[in-house]
Amino acid sequence: MSIKENLEGILRDLPEQVALVAVSKTKPASDLMEAYDAGQRIFGENKIQEMTQKWEALPKDIQWHMIGHVQRNKVKHMAEFVALVHGVDSFRLLREVDKQAQKHHRVIDCLLQIHIAEEDTKFGLDELDLNDIVSSEEFQQLKHVRVVGLMGMATFTDDRVQIRREFKSLKSLFDGLKSKIPDVSILSMGMSGDYKMAIEEGSTMVRIGSSIFGARNYH
């Protein structure tokens, strides 16, 4: 099946209120253009350098989402154009995004990444960290970032019960955050293998790559 057909099949599955991030990391610009020509406008990358190169080469109405782990010293390279940063896993990173956004007279939307998986390899905040950040005075003073929701990745496992439990815990934190921050509307959870379950558990944004573009081209 073509990229266009894959995309159309997934979009038919998605409820109206769920946004699709086409995860285009490692894929050539020609693949992204095929998805673009089929109507896709949100693309997710996990390396800032690769995202910046694609931003320079591709149409300017694309929304670029940074979905990977972000190093603070690289934020400056994407601050001019990034639409949403999914993986904000520390207050120091949030502060850096604020600082770099200010230089471009922008307000950058961010998701706080919560560690929900039973794996040490995944980044993220716990519930205590989350509450500490959003209730701090310093957080209130940030004028160039807007926290619009949460992101999390479930454990890479075949245990569907565990995955569902992890999604439920993230949804519960999301609901709690909504009462504290009025702009909160995005719950980014669910990827190619588990997005249908994520939607059942309240996801409003799914990150799908291989089901659209095929297997990744890792060199």
C-alpha positions as CSV (number, residue, x, y, z in Angstrom):
1,M,0.0,0.0,0.0
2,S,1.1,3.5,-0.7
3,I,1.8,6.2,2.0
4,K,-1.5,7.9,0.8
5,E,-3.5,4.7,1.3
6,N,-1.9,4.0,4.7
7,L,-2.7,7.5,5.8
8,E,-6.3,7.4,4.6
9,G,-6.9,4.0,6.3
10,I,-5.6,5.4,9.7
11,L,-7.6,8.6,9.4
12,R,-10.8,6.6,8.8
13,D,-10.1,4.9,12.1
14,L,-9.5,8.1,14.1
15,P,-12.3,9.9,15.9
16,E,-12.7,13.5,14.9
17,Q,-11.2,14.9,18.1
18,V,-8.0,12.9,17.8
19,A,-5.0,14.5,16.0
20,L,-2.6,12.5,14.0
21,V,1.2,13.2,14.2
22,A,2.8,11.4,11.2
23,V,6.2,10.3,12.7
24,S,8.6,11.0,9.8
25,K,12.0,10.5,11.5
26,T,14.6,8.9,9.2
27,K,12.2,9.3,6.2
28,P,13.2,11.3,3.1
29,A,11.5,14.5,2.2
30,S,9.8,12.8,-0.8
31,D,7.9,10.5,1.6
32,L,6.8,13.5,3.7
33,M,5.6,15.2,0.5
34,E,3.5,12.1,-0.4
35,A,1.8,12.4,3.0
36,Y,1.5,16.2,2.6
37,D,-0.2,15.8,-0.8
38,A,-2.6,13.4,0.8
39,G,-3.6,16.2,3.3
40,Q,-1.3,15.5,6.3
41,R,0.1,18.7,7.9
42,I,1.5,17.5,11.3
43,F,4.8,15.7,11.2
44,G,6.9,14.4,14.2
45,E,10.7,14.2,14.3
46,N,12.9,13.0,17.1
47,K,16.2,14.7,16.0
48,I,16.3,18.5,15.9
49,Q,18.9,18.7,13.2
50,E,16.9,16.4,10.9
51,M,13.7,18.3,11.6
52,T,15.4,21.7,10.9
53,Q,16.7,20.4,7.5
54,K,13.2,19.2,6.6
55,W,11.6,22.5,7.8
56,E,13.9,24.4,5.5
57,A,13.1,22.2,2.5
58,L,9.4,21.6,2.8
59,P,6.2,23.7,2.7
60,K,5.8,26.3,5.4
61,D,2.3,25.3,6.5
62,I,3.6,22.1,8.0
63,Q,3.4,21.9,11.8
64,W,6.6,20.4,13.2
65,H,6.4,18.4,16.4
66,M,9.5,17.5,18.3
67,I,8.7,14.1,19.7
68,G,12.1,12.9,20.9
69,H,14.3,13.5,23.9
70,V,15.5,17.2,23.8
71,Q,18.9,18.3,24.8
72,R,18.8,21.8,26.2
73,N,21.7,23.0,24.0
74,K,19.8,22.1,20.8
75,V,16.6,24.0,21.6
76,K,17.9,27.2,19.9
77,H,17.9,25.4,16.5
78,M,14.2,24.7,16.5
79,A,12.8,27.7,18.5
80,E,12.1,29.7,15.3
81,F,9.6,27.2,13.9
82,V,8.6,24.2,16.2
83,A,4.9,24.0,16.8
84,L,4.8,21.6,19.7
85,V,7.5,20.0,21.9
86,H,6.2,16.7,23.2
87,G,9.0,15.6,25.5
88,V,9.5,18.3,28.1
89,D,10.9,16.1,31.0
90,S,12.4,18.8,33.3
91,F,11.8,22.3,34.5
92,R,15.3,23.2,33.2
93,L,14.3,22.2,29.7
94,L,11.0,24.2,29.9
95,R,13.0,27.2,31.0
96,E,15.3,26.9,28.1
97,V,12.4,26.6,25.6
98,D,11.0,29.8,27.2
99,K,14.3,31.6,26.8
100,Q,14.8,30.6,23.2
101,A,11.2,31.3,22.3
102,Q,11.5,34.8,23.6
103,K,14.4,35.5,21.2
104,H,12.0,34.8,18.3
105,H,9.0,36.7,19.9
106,R,7.1,33.4,20.1
107,V,5.1,31.4,22.6
108,I,5.9,27.7,22.1
109,D,3.4,25.0,23.0
110,C,4.8,22.2,25.2
111,L,3.7,18.9,26.6
112,L,5.1,17.6,29.9
113,Q,6.4,14.1,29.5
114,I,5.3,11.7,32.2
115,H,7.2,8.4,32.9
116,I,4.5,5.8,32.8
117,A,6.4,2.8,31.5
118,E,8.1,0.1,33.6
119,E,11.3,0.6,31.7
120,D,14.3,2.6,32.7
121,T,15.1,3.8,29.2
122,K,12.1,6.1,28.9
123,F,12.4,9.7,30.1
124,G,9.8,11.6,32.0
125,L,8.5,13.2,35.1
126,D,6.6,11.4,37.9
127,E,3.5,12.8,39.6
128,L,5.4,14.6,42.3
129,D,7.7,16.3,39.7
130,L,4.6,17.3,37.7
131,N,2.9,18.9,40.7
132,D,6.1,20.6,41.8
133,I,6.6,22.2,38.4
134,V,3.0,23.5,37.8
135,S,2.6,24.8,41.4
136,S,5.9,26.7,41.4
137,E,6.2,30.5,41.2
138,E,8.9,30.1,38.6
139,F,6.5,28.2,36.3
140,Q,4.0,31.1,36.5
141,Q,6.7,33.5,35.4
142,L,7.4,31.8,32.1
143,K,5.8,33.9,29.4
144,H,7.0,32.2,26.2
145,V,6.0,28.7,26.7
146,R,2.5,27.3,27.1
147,V,1.9,23.9,28.7
148,V,-1.0,22.5,26.7
149,G,-1.0,18.9,27.9
150,L,0.9,15.7,28.7
151,M,2.7,13.0,26.8
152,G,3.7,9.5,27.7
153,M,4.9,6.2,26.2
154,A,3.7,2.9,27.5
155,T,6.0,0.0,28.2
156,F,7.1,-1.9,25.1
157,T,5.3,-5.2,25.9
158,D,2.7,-7.6,24.6
159,D,0.9,-7.3,28.0
160,R,-2.2,-5.3,26.9
161,V,-3.5,-5.1,30.5
162,Q,-0.3,-3.4,31.5
163,I,-0.4,-0.9,28.6
164,R,-4.0,0.0,29.4
165,R,-3.2,0.5,33.0
166,E,-0.3,2.9,32.1
167,F,-2.6,4.8,29.7
168,K,-5.3,5.1,32.4
169,S,-2.7,6.5,34.9
170,L,-1.6,9.2,32.4
171,K,-5.3,10.1,31.7
172,S,-5.9,10.5,35.4
173,L,-2.9,12.9,35.7
174,F,-4.1,14.8,32.6
175,D,-7.6,15.2,34.1
176,G,-6.0,16.6,37.3
177,L,-3.8,19.0,35.4
178,K,-6.8,20.4,33.5
179,S,-8.2,21.8,36.7
180,K,-4.9,23.7,37.3
181,I,-4.0,24.9,33.8
182,P,-6.8,26.2,31.6
183,D,-4.9,25.7,28.3
184,V,-4.5,21.9,28.8
185,S,-6.2,20.1,26.0
186,I,-3.7,17.6,24.5
187,L,-3.1,14.1,25.8
188,S,-0.4,12.6,23.5
189,M,-0.3,8.9,23.9
190,G,-0.5,5.9,21.5
191,M,1.8,4.8,18.7
192,S,1.5,2.4,15.7
193,G,1.1,-0.7,17.9
194,D,-1.2,0.7,20.6
195,Y,-3.0,3.8,19.4
196,K,-6.5,2.3,19.3
197,M,-6.2,1.4,22.9
198,A,-4.8,4.8,23.7
199,I,-7.8,6.4,22.1
200,E,-10.2,4.3,24.1
201,E,-8.4,5.5,27.2
202,G,-8.7,9.2,26.3
203,S,-5.8,10.1,24.0
204,T,-6.4,13.2,21.9
205,M,-3.2,12.9,19.8
206,V,-1.5,9.8,18.4
207,R,2.0,9.4,17.0
208,I,2.1,7.0,14.1
209,G,5.1,6.3,11.9
210,S,5.7,2.8,10.6
211,S,2.0,2.2,9.8
212,I,2.1,5.2,7.5
213,F,5.7,5.2,6.1
214,G,6.7,1.6,6.5
215,A,9.8,0.4,8.5
216,R,12.3,3.0,9.6
217,N,15.6,3.5,7.7
218,Y,18.2,3.3,10.4
219,H,21.7,3.3,9.0
